[in-house]
Structures are given as C-alpha cells and as structure tokens.
Amino acid sequence: MLVGVDAGVFLSRPNISLGKQDTTSRMFEQKPGLDVYLCAPRGFCAGVSRAVETVELALKTYGAPIYVRHHIVHNRHVIQSLQAKGAIFVEELSEIPDNQARVIFSAHGVPTAVESEATRRGMFIVDASCPLVKKVHREAEAYYKLGYEVVLIGHRGHPEVIGILGQLPAGAITLIVDVAAAKSFSPRSGIKLAYVTQTTLSIYDVAEIVRILEQRFPTITGPRKSDVCYATTNRQSAVKMIAPLVDAIIVIGSPASSNSQRLREVASSEGCARTLLIEDVSQLDWTLLDRTSRLGLTAGASVPELLVERLLDALAERFSLKVETVTTASEDGISFALPKALLTDARGGGAR
C-alpha cells in the first residue's frame, strides 16, 4: 500500500457519435485495463501562475499589444493563448518599436543590461520574473559584493542561467554544467568561494555536484536553503516515488522546459525503462502503451492542467482506467503577488 495515494476512477467521456449497429458491438467490447499513477503536485507552479496572470492583467489593464521579452513560460499552448489575446513575444528589446513603451520580462529573469536598456528607452517595465529566480540574483550579487568568487550550477544557454550570469560583470561568475566541470574547476587562488544554482535542475544532480565541490573546497559556502525551487523538488519527488511501480511514464511538457526535461531524466534514472516527454496528447506514440498495464503521468511546472485532462480523456477512450493520485507534497496556499506597479494601475483603472 502506498503512503499518500488516493484512489479514484476517471470516467470515460468519449466525444464520438455511434450508429445503432456500432453501439451494439461496442457494448460487448472489452477495453484493456490500465492503472494510471497520477503525480501530485504537477503542472503550474506559483511562479508560472504569477507570470501568466501578469500578462493577462497587463492586457486587460493597458490593452493590446503588450510586448513580452522571451516566452513568458516554456509552453506552446500558453504562448498561443496569450498571443490570441494580444501579447507579442520577442527575444530582444530591439524588436520592439520605439513607440511601444510597455514590456514584460519573462518568468526566467533577465540580465541587468536588459533592464538598463529598457529604462534608457523609456519603456514601462513589468517584471514577471519568478521571485525564486530573483532570490538567486540577490544571492549572487551579495556573494560578489562580499568578495566571493561565485560559481553557478546550471545549464548553458538556458534563459534563467543567462539572467543569473548577467547580474554581475562579465566573467565574474563561473558556470558549472555537470559533474565533470565540478571536478575540473580551478578557482582563483586566495579567494573565498560560493555557489548558487539554477532553480529548475535535478535535485539529485545538484546534490552530486555540490558534494564534489564541498569535497574539493571544504570552505565553499552556498545558500541557506536550496536554490532548486519547491515546485521542481516536489514534482521530481513524486516521479521518483512512482518510477519503480510503473511500466512507463509520460511527462507532459515542452522540450525547451528545463524542469520538464529533468522529470523525464529522473524517471529514467529511477528505473522506469520507458519514458516519454510530449507537449500534448497529439504527440503520444500509442505503441508506447502496447505492453503497459501501469502508467505514470506527470506534467512540468509550465503545463496547464487542461492538457493532463485531455490525455486522460484520450486514455479513457482506449482503456478501462483506474487512476490513483500519488501525492508527495501539498502546494496549497503557495502564491506570489503580482508586480506592484501593474496592480496599482489595474486597481486605479489607469494606464501609463
């Protein structure tokens, strides 16, 4: 018996119209059984909810178009929904016309140079950076001001990592991407050493890298509380619990999403031989389920719950489902306030 598992049955709601003959034949059709272990928590975290709500409220308050630097979160469905409402996504501020003054920074955070450029051009900035990412920004800056050499554990090229690196002068932070880099890293002599991390990494990979750094540099210091965010940790813990119990695991999420990719990796490393990362049910290779009687299902922190429901609906059309929710933590009550300037304008009904 699993601790933290609530049993339930998901009822099939096939959206099909059958003739009389088809209905009769279907009455005697036996669907194969499928046990689904549904991870909880899954899907939207507080930082993602805040970012999406920020764009929606900005559109309501100021009207379209609203420019957003980088995809507000890494999910195609979320982006398309916001585009339909009038959001325009750009990669650089240079893509925004001079007569357009409102720009939203994505949940991943931005380098200080980007914020300075927006200010110089007179743009009204709405910062939707996740507060937990901003925490890492403050830590890196504080260590630097105290004379520490700072290392960042993270994935090269990820927008969150670019934003963290951009908080300090060029070259002030050394990026450590994996165990091999931790083993070969050579700090400047006589300088105190500190580390920070990207918020969406594998908690297990981070632990191994930190162990190596602490073994090599016993005086290295790090954040009091792990920089890997609560949402990443909770979702990985749920996947770790179900991985030994299932034949296959489906992770709903974008290939560009670090936390979704880490869920897939954790599933594989914890013994699940078949893992699949898909953006939605349309990408599902149904042959994955040919030899599956027990399926794990989770979703990255940027994924709307609707995509999980659609996949369950599709599964219910083909299988007799028994769904068990595997809960490893509760995120009830966790939320982040929207940007103050935006709230002020929204409440006052004004626009800048």
C-alpha positions in Angstrom: 0.0 0.0 0.0 1.4 3.4 -0.9 1.7 6.2 1.5 0.0 9.4 0.2 -2.1 7.7 -2.5 -5.7 8.4 -3.0 -7.6 6.0 -5.2 -10.2 7.1 -7.7 -11.8 6.3 -11.0 -11.7 8.6 -14.1 -14.8 8.2 -16.1 -14.6 8.0 -19.9 -16.2 10.8 -21.8 -15.6 9.9 -25.5 -16.7 12.6 -27.9 -18.0 10.3 -30.6 -21.3 9.6 -32.3 -22.2 6.0 -32.9 -24.8 4.4 -35.1 -27.1 1.7 -33.7 -25.0 -1.2 -35.1 -21.8 0.3 -33.8 -23.4 0.9 -30.4 -24.4 -2.8 -30.1 -21.0 -4.1 -31.0 -19.3 -1.7 -28.6 -21.5 -2.9 -25.7 -19.6 -6.2 -25.7 -16.1 -4.8 -26.4 -13.8 -5.3 -23.5 -11.3 -2.5 -23.1 -7.9 -3.5 -21.8 -7.2 -2.3 -18.2 -4.7 0.4 -17.4 -3.7 1.6 -14.0 -2.6 5.3 -14.1 -0.4 6.7 -11.3 -1.1 10.5 -11.4 1.6 12.5 -9.8 0.8 15.4 -7.4 1.9 18.1 -7.4 2.1 18.6 -11.2 1.6 21.4 -13.7 1.5 25.1 -12.9 3.7 26.3 -10.0 3.2 29.6 -8.2 5.8 31.4 -10.3 4.3 30.3 -13.6 0.8 31.2 -12.4 2.1 34.7 -11.5 3.8 35.2 -14.8 0.7 34.1 -16.9 -1.6 36.2 -14.7 0.8 39.2 -15.1 0.4 39.1 -18.9 -3.3 38.6 -18.8 -3.8 41.5 -16.3 -1.5 43.8 -18.3 -3.5 43.1 -21.5 -6.8 43.8 -19.6 -5.4 47.0 -18.0 -3.4 48.5 -20.8 -4.9 46.9 -23.9 -3.1 45.1 -26.8 -0.4 44.9 -27.9 1.8 44.0 -24.9 5.3 43.0 -25.6 6.9 40.2 -23.7 10.7 39.5 -23.8 11.1 35.8 -24.3 8.3 33.3 -23.9 6.7 34.1 -20.6 6.9 30.4 -19.7 8.0 27.4 -21.8 4.7 26.1 -23.0 3.4 26.4 -26.6 -0.3 26.3 -25.5 0.1 29.1 -23.0 2.0 31.2 -25.5 -0.6 30.7 -28.2 -3.4 31.6 -25.8 -1.7 34.8 -24.8 -0.9 35.7 -28.4 -4.5 35.3 -29.3 -5.3 37.9 -26.6 -2.7 40.4 -28.0 0.6 39.5 -26.4 3.6 39.8 -28.8 6.7 37.8 -27.8 10.2 38.9 -28.8 13.6 37.7 -28.0 15.3 41.1 -27.8 14.2 44.7 -26.9 15.4 45.8 -30.3 12.4 44.0 -31.9 10.0 46.4 -30.0 9.1 49.5 -32.0 10.2 52.8 -30.4 6.6 53.9 -29.9 5.7 50.8 -27.9 6.5 51.5 -24.2 5.3 48.5 -22.3 7.4 45.4 -21.9 7.1 42.3 -19.6 10.1 40.3 -18.6 9.5 36.5 -18.6 9.5 34.3 -15.5 13.1 33.3 -16.2 14.6 36.7 -15.3 16.8 38.9 -17.4 20.4 40.3 -17.2 20.7 43.8 -15.6 21.8 45.1 -19.1 18.4 44.3 -20.5 16.6 46.2 -17.7 19.0 49.1 -18.2 18.3 49.2 -21.9 14.5 49.2 -21.3 14.9 52.0 -18.8 17.1 54.0 -21.2 14.5 53.7 -23.9 11.8 54.9 -21.6 9.8 51.7 -21.5 7.4 50.9 -18.8 8.7 47.6 -17.3 6.6 44.9 -15.8 8.9 42.3 -14.3 7.3 38.8 -14.2 10.5 37.1 -13.1 9.8 34.3 -10.6 10.5 35.5 -7.1 12.6 32.4 -6.5 14.7 33.3 -9.5 15.1 36.8 -8.2 16.3 35.2 -4.9 19.2 33.6 -6.8 20.0 37.0 -8.4 20.3 38.6 -4.9 22.4 35.8 -3.6 24.9 36.0 -6.5 25.1 39.8 -6.1 25.6 39.5 -2.3 28.3 36.9 -2.6 30.1 39.1 -5.2 30.0 42.2 -3.0 31.4 40.2 -0.1 34.4 39.3 -2.1 33.5 35.7 -3.0 34.3 34.1 -6.3 30.8 32.8 -7.5 30.1 29.6 -9.3 26.7 28.9 -10.9 25.5 25.3 -11.3 23.2 25.3 -14.3 22.6 24.6 -18.0 24.5 26.6 -20.5 22.2 28.8 -22.7 19.1 28.5 -20.6 17.4 31.9 -20.2 17.4 31.6 -16.4 21.1 31.0 -16.5 21.7 33.9 -18.9 19.8 36.1 -16.5 21.8 35.0 -13.4 25.1 35.4 -15.2 24.0 38.8 -16.3 23.6 40.1 -12.7 27.3 40.5 -12.4 30.1 41.9 -14.6 31.2 39.6 -17.5 33.4 36.8 -16.2 32.5 37.3 -12.6 30.5 34.0 -12.4 31.9 30.6 -13.5 29.3 28.2 -14.9 29.5 24.6 -13.8 27.3 22.5 -16.1 27.9 18.9 -14.8 30.0 16.6 -12.6 33.0 16.7 -15.0 33.1 20.5 -14.8 32.9 20.4 -11.0 35.9 18.0 -10.9 38.0 20.2 -13.3 37.0 23.7 -11.9 40.0 25.7 -10.8 39.1 28.8 -8.7 41.4 31.8 -8.4 43.8 31.3 -5.5 43.2 33.0 -2.2 39.6 33.9 -3.0 36.6 32.8 -1.0 34.3 30.5 -3.0 30.4 30.4 -3.1 27.9 28.7 -5.3 24.3 29.3 -6.4 22.1 27.2 -8.7 19.5 27.4 -11.4 16.1 26.8 -9.9 14.9 24.0 -12.3 17.7 21.5 -12.1 17.6 17.9 -11.0 17.9 17.9 -7.2 19.9 14.7 -7.4 22.4 16.1 -10.0 22.8 19.3 -7.9 23.4 17.2 -4.8 26.2 15.3 -6.5 27.8 18.4 -7.9 27.7 20.2 -4.6 29.2 17.1 -2.9 32.1 17.2 -5.3 32.7 20.9 -4.8 32.5 20.6 -1.0 34.9 17.7 -1.1 37.4 19.7 -3.2 36.8 23.0 -1.5 35.8 22.4 2.2 35.3 26.1 2.9 32.9 26.7 -0.1 29.6 28.3 1.0 26.1 28.2 -0.5 22.6 29.3 0.1 20.9 28.5 3.4 18.1 26.9 1.5 18.5 25.1 -1.8 18.1 27.3 -4.9 16.3 24.4 -6.6 12.7 25.6 -6.2 10.0 23.9 -4.2 8.0 23.1 -7.4 10.9 21.4 -9.1 11.7 19.4 -6.0 8.1 18.3 -5.4 7.5 17.2 -8.9 10.7 15.2 -9.0 9.9 13.5 -5.7 6.6 12.3 -7.0 8.1 10.9 -10.1 10.8 9.2 -8.0 8.1 7.5 -6.0 6.2 6.1 -8.9 9.1 5.2 -11.2 9.7 1.7 -9.7 6.0 0.9 -9.8 5.1 1.5 -13.4 5.9 0.2 -16.9 6.1 3.6 -18.5 5.9 7.3 -17.6 4.6 10.1 -19.7 5.8 13.7 -18.9 3.7 16.4 -20.4 5.9 19.4 -21.1 7.9 21.4 -23.6 11.3 20.2 -24.8 12.5 23.7 -24.0 11.4 23.4 -20.4 14.2 22.5 -18.0 12.0 21.3 -15.2 10.1 19.0 -17.7 13.3 17.6 -19.1 14.5 16.9 -15.5 11.3 15.0 -14.8 12.0 12.7 -17.7 15.6 12.2 -16.6 14.5 11.4 -13.0 12.0 8.8 -14.3 14.7 7.1 -16.3 17.4 7.2 -13.5 14.9 5.7 -11.0 14.3 2.6 -13.0 11.5 3.4 -15.5 12.7 1.9 -18.8 10.2 3.8 -21.0 9.7 7.5 -20.5 8.2 10.0 -22.9 8.2 13.8 -23.0 5.3 15.2 -25.0 3.8 18.6 -25.4 0.2 17.3 -25.6 -1.8 14.1 -26.4 -1.3 14.7 -30.2 2.3 13.7 -29.8 1.7 10.5 -28.0 3.1 7.3 -29.6 0.4 4.9 -28.7 2.7 1.9 -29.2 4.4 3.0 -26.0 1.4 1.6 -24.2 1.3 -1.8 -26.1 3.0 -3.6 -23.2 1.8 -1.3 -20.4 -0.6 -2.1 -17.6 0.7 0.5 -15.2 1.4 4.1 -16.4 2.8 7.1 -14.6 1.7 10.5 -15.6 3.0 14.0 -14.6 3.3 17.5 -16.0 6.0 20.1 -15.9 5.6 23.4 -14.0 4.6 25.3 -17.1 1.8 22.9 -18.1 -1.9 23.8 -17.8 -4.0 21.1 -16.1 -6.3 21.0 -19.2 -3.5 19.2 -21.1 -3.4 16.5 -18.4 -7.2 16.1 -18.6 -7.2 15.8 -22.4 -4.6 13.0 -22.2 -6.7 11.2 -19.5 -9.8 11.5 -21.8 -7.9 10.0 -24.7 -6.6 7.2 -22.5 -10.2 6.5 -21.2 -11.4 6.1 -24.8 -9.0 3.2 -25.3 -8.6 1.7 -21.8 -10.6 0.8 -18.7 -8.8 3.2 -16.4 -8.1 3.1 -12.7 -6.4 6.3 -11.6 -4.5 6.7 -8.4 -3.2 10.1 -7.4 0.3 9.9 -5.8 0.8 12.9 -3.5 4.2 13.7 -2.1 3.6 17.3 -1.0 1.0 19.9 -0.8 1.3 23.3 -2.6 -2.0 24.6 -1.3 -1.7 28.3 -0.3 1.6 28.9 -2.1 1.2 32.0 -4.3 3.2 35.1 -5.3 1.9 38.6 -5.5 1.6 40.3 -8.9 4.0 43.2 -9.7 3.1 46.2 -7.6 3.1 48.7 -10.5 0.7 46.6 -12.5 -1.6 46.1 -9.6 -1.7 49.8 -8.9 -2.7 50.6 -12.4 -5.2 47.8 -12.6 -6.9 48.9 -9.4 -6.9 52.5 -10.4 -8.1 51.8 -13.9 -5.3 53.9 -15.3 -2.7 53.3 -17.9 0.8 54.7 -18.2 
